[in-house]
Amino acid sequence: MNLRALAFAAAATTAVATYATTDVNGANTFAFLPVNSSASSTIIAVPFSGCGESQQRIYVTNLVMTANLSVGDTLLHKNGSGWEAWEIYSDGGTMRWRGVTVATANGTAVSAPASEVAINCGDACWLNRSSTGTPFFLYGQKNDTKAPVTVAAGTGSKPTYTIVGCPYEAGDFDVTTIVGAEGGDTVILMTNNDIGKVEYRYSGTAWQKLKKVAGETVTLPPFLGGGTETSPKTVWVDLEATDVKTVPAGCGFMYGRLANSTLTLTWGN
């Protein structure tokens, strides 16, 4: 039996992930990825396949290990135009995932059992936790190639947002290296995985960031106390070397597509 262990560390302002793999008999490589996030709601990636899966997918029961999760923690996945969701419950002291009721266009529906739903690699989910002082864990079979991800088309005047899980299991992914972005496309990253803290836009030639600056100074009328007031505004500015542009292994981001055509994201190997 040939056992090989590799260890990597990835650090960024959003999360820290430690990656380890074990190769058994040279056939399959299984990866164990702890992800540290202090946020109660985290976009997580689906970097691994289920053990023994011939397709790049993993069942919900195996996607996020129940270790360090609490009763009531939830996992949400967008399936087409709707959502499906699961929660942690205690089955005689053993933590398990089960489907919960979600709202639909026609009322409500109970999500299928976690053991029956497979999520494709490259997709993303929302993991909501009540306790964030410890890491959560992703586990599965390492893929030799990274599955491409297609983001939904926009309207041409308004972006459509897709949550994306970069299928890297080691090392961070730089969103400004995305190929195929068109003018007006945006990427939303997390600062400590809190949504909407960092937003980038592709101008057509380069990526820019959204920054809040001082706006116009106005004189207040007497009934508002007089004096002057400067209101903030947001503008797009060039990126700086210190800007956080990477997504940690095991985490995801939101891609806003403006063009009325889909975009397939490819990752390399």
ChimeraX attribute file (.defattr): number of C-alpha atoms within 10 A of each C-alpha:
attribute: neighborCount
match mode: 1-to-1
recipient: residues
	/A:1	7
	/A:2	9
	/A:3	11
	/A:4	13
	/A:5	12
	/A:6	10
	/A:7	11
	/A:8	13
	/A:9	13
	/A:10	17
	/A:11	16
	/A:12	17
	/A:13	14
	/A:14	21
	/A:15	23
	/A:16	20
	/A:17	25
	/A:18	20
	/A:19	21
	/A:20	19
	/A:21	22
	/A:22	19
	/A:23	18
	/A:24	14
	/A:25	11
	/A:26	11
	/A:27	7
	/A:28	16
	/A:29	20
	/A:30	18
	/A:31	24
	/A:32	20
	/A:33	24
	/A:34	20
	/A:35	22
	/A:36	22
	/A:37	22
	/A:38	18
	/A:39	22
	/A:40	16
	/A:41	19
	/A:42	24
	/A:43	25
	/A:44	28
	/A:45	28
	/A:46	30
	/A:47	33
	/A:48	29
	/A:49	26
	/A:50	23
	/A:51	17
	/A:52	10
	/A:53	12
	/A:54	8
	/A:55	12
	/A:56	21
	/A:57	24
	/A:58	25
	/A:59	19
	/A:60	22
	/A:61	19
	/A:62	19
	/A:63	24
	/A:64	20
	/A:65	18
	/A:66	20
	/A:67	12
	/A:68	14
	/A:69	23
	/A:70	17
	/A:71	15
	/A:72	15
	/A:73	19
	/A:74	22
	/A:75	26
	/A:76	18
	/A:77	18
	/A:78	16
	/A:79	10
	/A:80	8
	/A:81	7
	/A:82	11
	/A:83	14
	/A:84	22
	/A:85	24
	/A:86	26
	/A:87	20
	/A:88	21
	/A:89	19
	/A:90	12
	/A:91	9
	/A:92	6
	/A:93	7
	/A:94	9
	/A:95	18
	/A:96	18
	/A:97	26
	/A:98	20
	/A:99	20
	/A:100	19
	/A:101	13
	/A:102	16
	/A:103	12
	/A:104	13
	/A:105	8
	/A:106	6
	/A:107	7
	/A:108	10
	/A:109	15
	/A:110	15
	/A:111	17
	/A:112	15
	/A:113	16
	/A:114	20
	/A:115	14
	/A:116	10
	/A:117	16
	/A:118	17
	/A:119	20
	/A:120	18
	/A:121	25
	/A:122	27
	/A:123	26
	/A:124	27
	/A:125	22
	/A:126	20
	/A:127	21
	/A:128	19
	/A:129	21
	/A:130	14
	/A:131	14
	/A:132	17
	/A:133	12
	/A:134	14
	/A:135	19
	/A:136	21
	/A:137	20
	/A:138	23
	/A:139	24
	/A:140	24
	/A:141	23
	/A:142	24
	/A:143	21
	/A:144	9
	/A:145	12
	/A:146	19
	/A:147	22
	/A:148	16
	/A:149	19
	/A:150	15
	/A:151	21
	/A:152	22
	/A:153	19
	/A:154	18
	/A:155	13
	/A:156	13
	/A:157	10
	/A:158	15
	/A:159	19
	/A:160	21
	/A:161	20
	/A:162	19
	/A:163	24
	/A:164	24
	/A:165	24
	/A:166	31
	/A:167	29
	/A:168	25
	/A:169	28
	/A:170	20
	/A:171	20
	/A:172	21
	/A:173	19
	/A:174	12
	/A:175	19
	/A:176	16
	/A:177	12
	/A:178	12
	/A:179	12
	/A:180	11
	/A:181	23
	/A:182	17
	/A:183	16
	/A:184	19
	/A:185	23
	/A:186	24
	/A:187	23
	/A:188	22
	/A:189	26
	/A:190	25
	/A:191	16
	/A:192	16
	/A:193	24
	/A:194	17
	/A:195	17
	/A:196	13
	/A:197	12
	/A:198	18
	/A:199	19
	/A:200	25
	/A:201	23
	/A:202	17
	/A:203	15
	/A:204	11
	/A:205	9
	/A:206	13
	/A:207	22
	/A:208	19
	/A:209	22
	/A:210	16
	/A:211	14
	/A:212	12
	/A:213	11
	/A:214	11
	/A:215	13
	/A:216	10
	/A:217	11
	/A:218	11
	/A:219	12
	/A:220	12
	/A:221	10
	/A:222	8
	/A:223	6
	/A:224	8
	/A:225	9
	/A:226	10
	/A:227	10
	/A:228	11
	/A:229	12
	/A:230	11
	/A:231	11
	/A:232	11
	/A:233	11
	/A:234	12
	/A:235	12
	/A:236	15
	/A:237	14
	/A:238	12
	/A:239	15
	/A:240	10
	/A:241	7
	/A:242	6
	/A:243	9
	/A:244	17
	/A:245	23
	/A:246	21
	/A:247	27
	/A:248	27
	/A:249	31
	/A:250	32
	/A:251	33
	/A:252	29
	/A:253	27
	/A:254	22
	/A:255	24
	/A:256	23
	/A:257	27
	/A:258	23
	/A:259	21
	/A:260	15
	/A:261	13
	/A:262	14
	/A:263	18
	/A:264	15
	/A:265	18
	/A:266	17
	/A:267	18
	/A:268	9
	/A:269	10
